[in-house]
Amino acid sequence: MMESAVLQIMPKPGMTVNQIAERLSQHTPAIWGNVLSDRIEWVLRTVEPADDTVLVSAIGSLASNTENVKPSDSSPHPS
């Protein structure tokens, strides 16, 4: 049996595994992983080393997504 590392992504509260999979599929290039009931995972021996930065960038874009964050209203209002 060939050994390999597995990268797993679990949804943050308020998100589902399917929402994460959908966002990753819309990334350029599209990112596809094994969608399980509670996580998405990648067997890293199936990811080309040249694609590591693409995968990290796509996952990072999930972490920096602020769609569920309500901005504070601290800007001055016009009189």
C-alpha positions in Angstrom: 0.0 0.0 0.0 1.4 3.4 -1.0 1.5 5.9 1.9 0.1 9.4 1.4 -1.0 12.4 3.3 -4.6 13.5 3.3 -5.8 17.1 3.4 -9.2 17.6 5.0 -11.4 20.7 5.0 -14.4 20.8 7.4 -17.0 23.5 7.1 -17.1 26.4 9.6 -20.4 27.0 11.4 -23.1 28.2 9.1 -21.6 26.5 6.0 -22.1 23.0 4.6 -19.7 20.7 2.8 -21.7 21.2 -0.4 -21.3 25.0 -0.2 -17.5 24.6 0.1 -17.5 22.1 -2.8 -19.5 24.5 -4.9 -17.2 27.4 -4.2 -14.1 25.4 -5.0 -15.6 24.2 -8.2 -16.1 27.8 -9.3 -12.4 28.6 -8.6 -10.1 29.1 -11.6 -9.0 26.4 -12.2 -11.8 24.4 -10.6 -10.8 22.4 -7.5 -12.3 19.0 -7.0 -12.0 16.8 -4.0 -13.7 13.8 -2.4 -16.9 15.2 -0.9 -17.9 13.2 2.2 -20.7 13.9 4.6 -18.8 16.1 7.0 -15.6 17.2 5.0 -13.8 17.4 1.7 -10.5 15.7 1.4 -7.7 15.4 -1.1 -5.2 12.5 -1.2 -2.1 14.6 -1.7 -0.3 12.0 -3.8 -2.9 12.7 -6.5 -2.1 16.4 -6.5 0.8 17.4 -8.7 3.5 19.4 -6.8 3.1 22.2 -9.3 -0.6 22.5 -8.3 0.1 22.9 -4.5 -0.1 26.7 -4.6 -3.3 26.5 -6.6 -4.9 24.3 -4.0 -3.6 26.5 -1.1 -4.9 29.6 -2.8 -8.3 28.2 -3.4 -8.6 27.0 0.2 -7.3 30.4 1.4 -10.0 32.1 -0.5 -12.6 30.2 1.5 -11.0 31.4 4.8 -10.9 35.0 3.6 -14.5 34.9 2.3 -16.5 37.4 4.4 -19.9 36.8 2.8 -21.4 35.7 6.2 -19.8 38.6 8.0 -21.9 41.7 8.5 -19.8 44.9 8.2 -19.9 47.4 11.0 -21.3 50.8 10.1 -18.5 52.9 11.3 -18.2 55.2 8.3 -19.3 58.8 8.6 -22.8 59.6 7.2 -23.2 62.6 4.9 -25.2 65.4 6.5 
